Amino acid sequence: MFDAFISHSSKDKEKIVLELVQKLEKNNIDVWLDANEILAGDTILDAVEKGVATALCTILIITPAFFESFWTPVEIGLAIGKNNNHKLIPVLCNVSVEDIAQRFPMLLSLKYIKLDPDNIDLCVDELCSNIIQIKKKYEKDFPEISFHKAVKKFHSCDTPTANTISILLSEYEQIVEINVRTAVLHASQIAITIINDLFMRLPIKGNSVDTTIGKLDLIKVSSIGLTENVYEHLKLLSTPALDTNMSLLTNDLDRRKLAEMSMTAILEWYSKYLLHNKIIPQDRFEIVWPDDLSYEDFITMYEIDCLVLREDLIAPPSITYAWYQYNNYTHIAVRSTETNRIVGYFTVLPVTDQLYEDIQSGYFKDNDLNTDNLRKYDVPDFYKLYIACVCIHPDYQNTSAFRKLYNALLQMMMDLAVEREIYITNIITEASTLQGEKFCKILGLNCMLNTEIETKIYGATLLPPSWQLRSSFGSKLMKYYKEKYEELKDLF
């Protein structure tokens, strides 16, 4: 989900739009811009339609050139036709309200923002204020499901039913922004999958019930612990009359809210059922994925730094959180399920070629690093990765916390490669403690340099492949990279 779709004339891209987008992104606004999202070979209309459909609002950069563009009226039409919840924000630059009245009278009722090309910051501040309010309303309307967390959670359960739920949830997340009715059918399939799984676990043998509702009624009266509330939600989503029930609602927003409210209740109960019955084991640790960290978590990570790292090599929370806001794939953490606190984390920064060379030379400290040295994973490309920190709280250094983080890092790299064609060519890190050196060796990195500040530089390459990984998942990742290298080796 993007925060904003930018509708503009290509004639304004260099003078206005690129600077505006850059400033919005520095304020943590996720922007859909054609230059970043439409690739060679894409059908432009399909890409634009999807862009509008997956954004919370559309920003119209209305200039004299805007009126001459072929695509801007199309984008306005798509935004108006999306739903009542999608906001249009007109931004006027060197045009008057009278000009709007002549060309796009349907926009006259909307409050607009003025843009001065010589002082874009004022417009950015107003846009950010409006978009933050839109995001808060969206989060209030759909607070129930964190799809990313739910998909990862059920994928990690590694049972056939949980894997099916993970796939259906992932597909639901993609479809719901385009077609709510189709997405609701995915929600229904999740409910039916859970009912079938629960029914198979009943101690009742030899019954001939073959309808979903019949199975659900037997589950309800069994000792399995199904609550009345969850029963009603399962019944709603699994009933043959689902489409009729949903059609009684007046709009797709209400249908979506009802489906997601039911899914939340069902999935929360079902995951607890799996744990309680030891169908999946309770783990002492859980991964906190990149988009789920808070500023308080960064303070906790800083406190861990102070326990295990040299003072001169520690970057304060204000700096590390700025990295995370710029690219939220920079941190993966592990949390204790017993204390609910972060007990370890990796900082993994995609860096510019120049910074990579500086780190490799041994004359660089993390607290000198700002977002100008970082890259976003905004386009399919080759990236160099700096593992700036591998930190485990001293009380947890001989537990499975590190292994959980290690596997999560590999999972993230695989997801980026497979889903977004983002490939890591080089990995580099700096060890300042004996424990840090141990972690580097476990990671399969090779010592490249002893620095003058008594640290060691470790590294490896993935393209061409040289990284030696020990785990079965690591072998899977390197197999994928070896195949990709054979496909792309003419570029290296």
FENTA-V387306 format. One record per residue. RES is the residue in one small letter. SS is DSSP state (hx for helix, st for strand, lp for the rest). PSI is psi in whole degrees, -180 to 180 (999 if undefined). Layout:
RES&SS&PSI + RES&SS&PSI
This chain:
m&lp&123 + f&st&154 + d&st&-37 + a&st&140 + f&st&132 + i&st&112 + s&st&124 + h&lp&168 + s&lp&140 + s&hx&-22 + k&hx&-22 + d&hx&-1 + k&hx&-52 + e&hx&-41 + k&hx&-32 + i&hx&-54 + v&hx&-46 + l&hx&-41 + e&hx&-41 + l&hx&-47 + v&hx&-43 + q&hx&-42 + k&hx&-37 + l&hx&-43 + e&hx&-32 + k&hx&-21 + n&lp&19 + n&lp&31 + i&lp&123 + d&lp&113 + v&st&137 + w&st&116 + l&lp&134 + d&hx&-40 + a&hx&-29 + n&hx&-27 + e&hx&-23 + i&lp&118 + l&lp&163 + a&lp&132 + g&lp&-15 + d&lp&148 + t&lp&119 + i&hx&-46 + l&hx&-42 + d&hx&-43 + a&hx&-42 + v&hx&-44 + e&hx&-43 + k&hx&-38 + g&hx&-46 + v&hx&-42 + a&hx&-28 + t&lp&19 + a&st&149 + l&st&-27 + c&st&164 + t&st&124 + i&st&121 + l&st&111 + i&st&90 + i&st&111 + t&lp&176 + p&hx&-37 + a&hx&-28 + f&hx&-39 + f&hx&-23 + e&hx&-11 + s&lp&143 + f&lp&-36 + w&hx&-27 + t&hx&-40 + p&hx&-35 + v&hx&-45 + e&hx&-37 + i&hx&-45 + g&hx&-43 + l&hx&-40 + a&hx&-42 + i&hx&-36 + g&hx&-6 + k&hx&-70 + n&lp&170 + n&lp&-17 + n&lp&-15 + h&lp&124 + k&st&142 + l&st&130 + i&st&102 + p&st&131 + v&st&115 + l&st&127 + c&lp&111 + n&lp&30 + v&lp&160 + s&lp&168 + v&hx&-33 + e&hx&-38 + d&hx&-41 + i&hx&-43 + a&hx&-35 + q&hx&-36 + r&hx&-43 + f&lp&70 + p&hx&-23 + m&hx&-14 + l&hx&-6 + l&lp&-29 + s&lp&-6 + l&lp&140 + k&lp&134 + y&lp&166 + i&st&140 + k&st&142 + l&lp&123 + d&lp&114 + p&lp&-24 + d&lp&-8 + n&lp&70 + i&hx&-24 + d&hx&-38 + l&hx&-43 + c&hx&-42 + v&hx&-45 + d&hx&-43 + e&hx&-41 + l&hx&-46 + c&hx&-43 + s&hx&-44 + n&hx&-44 + i&hx&-37 + i&hx&-41 + q&hx&-40 + i&hx&-43 + k&hx&-40 + k&hx&-40 + k&hx&-41 + y&hx&-46 + e&hx&-31 + k&hx&-39 + d&hx&-36 + f&lp&64 + p&lp&-8 + e&lp&-47 + i&lp&127 + s&lp&99 + f&hx&-42 + h&hx&-47 + k&hx&-43 + a&hx&-43 + v&hx&-48 + k&hx&-39 + k&hx&-49 + f&hx&-30 + h&hx&-38 + s&hx&-16 + c&hx&-31 + d&lp&45 + t&lp&155 + p&hx&-43 + t&hx&-45 + a&hx&-39 + n&hx&-40 + t&hx&-43 + i&hx&-42 + s&hx&-44 + i&hx&-46 + l&hx&-39 + l&hx&-43 + s&hx&-43 + e&hx&-39 + y&hx&-47 + e&hx&-38 + q&hx&-37 + i&hx&-33 + v&lp&-28 + e&lp&-16 + i&lp&-42 + n&lp&102 + v&hx&-40 + r&hx&-42 + t&hx&-40 + a&hx&-38 + v&hx&-34 + l&hx&-34 + h&hx&-42 + a&hx&-40 + s&hx&-42 + q&hx&-33 + i&hx&-46 + a&hx&-44 + i&hx&-40 + t&hx&-43 + i&hx&-43 + i&hx&-46 + n&hx&-40 + d&hx&-45 + l&hx&-40 + f&hx&-39 + m&hx&-23 + r&hx&-6 + l&lp&146 + p&lp&-5 + i&lp&130 + k&lp&150 + g&lp&10 + n&lp&157 + s&lp&23 + v&lp&127 + d&lp&4 + t&lp&150 + t&hx&-44 + i&hx&-39 + g&hx&-43 + k&hx&-42 + l&hx&-40 + d&hx&-38 + l&hx&-40 + i&hx&-41 + k&hx&-40 + v&hx&0 + s&lp&-178 + s&lp&21 + i&lp&-16 + g&lp&21 + l&lp&125 + t&lp&160 + e&hx&-39 + n&hx&-49 + v&hx&-36 + y&hx&-46 + e&hx&-39 + h&hx&-42 + l&hx&-41 + k&hx&-42 + l&hx&-48 + l&hx&-24 + s&hx&-10 + t&lp&146 + p&lp&-20 + a&lp&17 + l&hx&-47 + d&hx&-38 + t&hx&-44 + n&hx&-43 + m&hx&-34 + s&hx&-17 + l&lp&-21 + l&lp&151 + t&lp&-23 + n&lp&167 + d&hx&-30 + l&hx&-45 + d&hx&-39 + r&hx&-43 + r&hx&-45 + k&hx&-41 + l&hx&-45 + a&hx&-42 + e&hx&-33 + m&hx&-43 + s&hx&-45 + m&hx&-40 + t&hx&-49 + a&hx&-43 + i&hx&-49 + l&hx&-36 + e&hx&-46 + w&hx&-44 + y&hx&-41 + s&hx&-38 + k&hx&-37 + y&hx&-43 + l&hx&-42 + l&hx&-46 + h&hx&-37 + n&lp&9 + k&lp&29 + i&lp&-34 + i&lp&141 + p&lp&147 + q&lp&127 + d&lp&144 + r&lp&-22 + f&st&150 + e&st&146 + i&st&136 + v&st&108 + w&lp&163 + p&hx&-36 + d&hx&13 + d&hx&11 + l&lp&146 + s&lp&169 + y&hx&-34 + e&hx&-35 + d&hx&-36 + f&hx&-33 + i&hx&-42 + t&hx&-42 + m&hx&-38 + y&hx&-39 + e&hx&-37 + i&hx&-42 + d&hx&-47 + c&hx&-22 + l&hx&-27 + v&hx&-14 + l&lp&161 + r&lp&140 + e&hx&-37 + d&hx&-9 + l&hx&6 + i&lp&128 + a&lp&134 + p&lp&164 + p&hx&-34 + s&hx&-34 + i&hx&-48 + t&hx&-35 + y&hx&-32 + a&hx&-39 + w&hx&-46 + y&hx&-39 + q&hx&-33 + y&hx&-40 + n&lp&107 + n&hx&6 + y&hx&11 + t&hx&-13 + h&st&136 + i&st&134 + a&st&165 + v&st&135 + r&st&142 + s&st&129 + t&lp&-13 + e&lp&-40 + t&lp&-14 + n&lp&27 + r&lp&150 + i&st&132 + v&st&-3 + g&st&162 + y&st&160 + f&st&138 + t&st&117 + v&st&105 + l&st&121 + p&st&119 + v&st&162 + t&lp&161 + d&hx&-38 + q&hx&-44 + l&hx&-38 + y&hx&-44 + e&hx&-38 + d&hx&-43 + i&hx&-42 + q&hx&-29 + s&hx&-18 + g&lp&9 + y&lp&65 + f&lp&141 + k&lp&144 + d&hx&-35 + n&hx&-2 + d&hx&-3 + l&lp&130 + n&lp&178 + t&hx&-16 + d&hx&-23 + n&hx&-6 + l&st&160 + r&lp&151 + k&lp&153 + y&lp&60 + d&lp&-17 + v&lp&151 + p&lp&126 + d&st&-178 + f&st&135 + y&st&150 + k&st&135 + l&st&127 + y&st&113 + i&st&93 + a&st&-26 + c&st&136 + v&st&105 + c&st&126 + i&st&133 + h&lp&139 + p&hx&-33 + d&hx&-11 + y&hx&14 + q&lp&-17 + n&lp&36 + t&lp&-173 + s&lp&6 + a&hx&-45 + f&hx&-44 + r&hx&-39 + k&hx&-43 + l&hx&-44 + y&hx&-49 + n&hx&-35 + a&hx&-39 + l&hx&-45 + l&hx&-39 + q&hx&-43 + m&hx&-43 + m&hx&-39 + m&hx&-44 + d&hx&-44 + l&hx&-40 + a&hx&-48 + v&hx&-44 + e&hx&-29 + r&hx&3 + e&lp&41 + i&st&113 + y&st&135 + i&st&122 + t&st&-40 + n&st&146 + i&st&137 + i&st&148 + t&st&167 + e&st&125 + a&st&127 + s&lp&-5 + t&lp&165 + l&hx&-37 + q&hx&-39 + g&hx&-41 + e&hx&-39 + k&hx&-46 + f&hx&-42 + c&hx&-40 + k&hx&-39 + i&hx&-36 + l&lp&-10 + g&lp&22 + l&lp&153 + n&st&141 + c&st&127 + m&st&-28 + l&st&139 + n&st&120 + t&lp&168 + e&lp&-14 + i&lp&23 + e&lp&42 + t&lp&171 + k&st&137 + i&st&127 + y&st&152 + g&st&175 + a&st&163 + t&st&146 + l&lp&-29 + l&lp&103 + p&lp&152 + p&lp&125 + s&lp&-2 + w&lp&125 + q&lp&106 + l&lp&141 + r&lp&-34 + s&lp&163 + s&hx&-36 + f&hx&-34 + g&hx&-39 + s&hx&-38 + k&hx&-43 + l&hx&-46 + m&hx&-32 + k&hx&-42 + y&hx&-44 + y&hx&-35 + k&hx&-41 + e&hx&-40 + k&hx&-37 + y&hx&-42 + e&hx&-34 + e&hx&-33 + l&hx&7 + k&hx&-20 + d&hx&-17 + l&hx&-8 + f&lp&999
